[in-house]
Amino acid sequence: MKTLRHVGMPVVLSAAFAGPCVGQIAPAEQIEPARPALLLVDPEQVPRVEMSWETTDGSRVELEGERRYGVDAQREPLGENVSCYVAVGGSRVVKSAGHPHGAVVRVGFYKIDAPKPFFRGLGADGRVRVRMSNIAFNQPVDVHPETTVQHLKYAIDDLESCGLPGSARDQFTTVDPDETLNDRIRPGEDTRAGGLSGEEGSLGSVSIVREEDGTVTLDAAFAYPVLRHMSDPWQSDLPGTFLEPIHFHIEFEVLPEGAEPLDIEDLRARRRATTEQLEGETPTEAQD
């Protein structure tokens, strides 16, 4: 339920009680309300999720539905072999790479039946489109498409069948080729850096816009080879020749309108300085 702030009726003083004028109260319409201290999603506006792809026989699969904010355990079938949820937070928060004043929103998908393909009939050159709209916040925001991250998770049994350790179950695809999530992911090892940049040779693209009504819309598309584990020994992009993830989500970060993005190089410099200081300090000897 929305909370409305009550603005009282203006008080009118009669000339008989009016003393010397020491100031004027601005009309109510000229007073800008203070912004909330925290940037939060508006749960009363329900996000809408759409997913689509073309099959090898030329037909098109289109899935859609509304999803209230929750957690991955609250996912619900979207259609075909896909279940879906929408949540706040994601890898950027888990990796301590989020802006202190920002908010991260993600849309996630799981296979319903793990042995079956994620996307029926999708060819090696096919692309999956994901759209999430009607994302509302408690204040105006600025969008930052470069913060978008796709996280893929693989089943432990599938990894073992390919001779991969359980520690290799997480893979990432980023828009920004320099994104390292606070140096917690490794481009070229577990991360396709810039894979969603939309540049020539990339495997996908991302668009995030703030609509006229203030809501935010995510449009992302990625090629099927994005799903292949970077360490899969077969190194094949053909459907059915590599293990697919059992889950992936796409997340992005927004900031309060006018907020400055993080200065990553400054953060790294400070971390290096702190590390050097700690390494240079020697423990004091215990006193007798």
Rosetta blueprint (number, residue, H / E / L):
1 M L
2 K L
3 T L
4 L L
5 R L
6 H L
7 V L
8 G L
9 M L
10 P L
11 V L
12 V L
13 L L
14 S L
15 A L
16 A L
17 F L
18 A L
19 G L
20 P L
21 C L
22 V L
23 G L
24 Q L
25 I L
26 A L
27 P L
28 A H
29 E H
30 Q H
31 I L
32 E L
33 P L
34 A L
35 R L
36 P L
37 A L
38 L L
39 L L
40 L L
41 V E
42 D L
43 P L
44 E L
45 Q L
46 V L
47 P L
48 R E
49 V E
50 E E
51 M E
52 S E
53 W E
54 E E
55 T E
56 T L
57 D L
58 G L
59 S L
60 R E
61 V E
62 E E
63 L E
64 E E
65 G E
66 E E
67 R L
68 R L
69 Y E
70 G L
71 V L
72 D H
73 A H
74 Q H
75 R L
76 E E
77 P E
78 L E
79 G E
80 E L
81 N L
82 V E
83 S E
84 C E
85 Y E
86 V E
87 A E
88 V E
89 G L
90 G L
91 S H
92 R H
93 V H
94 V H
95 K L
96 S L
97 A L
98 G L
99 H L
100 P L
101 H L
102 G L
103 A E
104 V E
105 V E
106 R E
107 V E
108 G E
109 F E
110 Y E
111 K E
112 I L
113 D L
114 A L
115 P L
116 K L
117 P L
118 F L
119 F L
120 R L
121 G L
122 L E
123 G L
124 A L
125 D L
126 G L
127 R E
128 V E
129 R E
130 V E
131 R E
132 M E
133 S E
134 N E
135 I E
136 A L
137 F E
138 N L
139 Q L
140 P L
141 V E
142 D E
143 V E
144 H E
145 P E
146 E E
147 T E
148 T E
149 V E
150 Q E
151 H E
152 L E
153 K E
154 Y L
155 A L
156 I H
157 D H
158 D H
159 L H
160 E H
161 S H
162 C L
163 G L
164 L L
165 P L
166 G H
167 S H
168 A H
169 R L
170 D E
171 Q E
172 F E
173 T E
174 T E
175 V L
176 D L
177 P L
178 D L
179 E L
180 T L
181 L L
182 N L
183 D L
184 R L
185 I L
186 R L
187 P E
188 G L
189 E L
190 D L
191 T E
192 R E
193 A L
194 G L
195 G L
196 L L
197 S L
198 G L
199 E L
200 E L
201 G L
202 S L
203 L L
204 G E
205 S E
206 V E
207 S E
208 I E
209 V E
210 R E
211 E L
212 E L
213 D L
214 G L
215 T L
216 V E
217 T E
218 L E
219 D E
220 A E
221 A E
222 F E
223 A E
224 Y H
225 P H
226 V H
227 L H
228 R L
229 H L
230 M L
231 S L
232 D L
233 P L
234 W L
235 Q L
236 S L
237 D L
238 L L
239 P L
240 G L
241 T L
242 F L
243 L L
244 E L
245 P L
246 I L
247 H E
248 F E
249 H E
250 I E
251 E E
252 F E
253 E E
254 V E
255 L E
256 P E
257 E L
258 G L
259 A L
260 E L
261 P L
262 L L
263 D L
264 I H
265 E H
266 D H
267 L H
268 R H
269 A H
270 R H
271 R H
272 R H
273 A H
274 T H
275 T H
276 E H
277 Q H
278 L H
279 E H
280 G H
281 E L
282 T L
283 P L
284 T L
285 E L
286 A L
287 Q L
288 D L
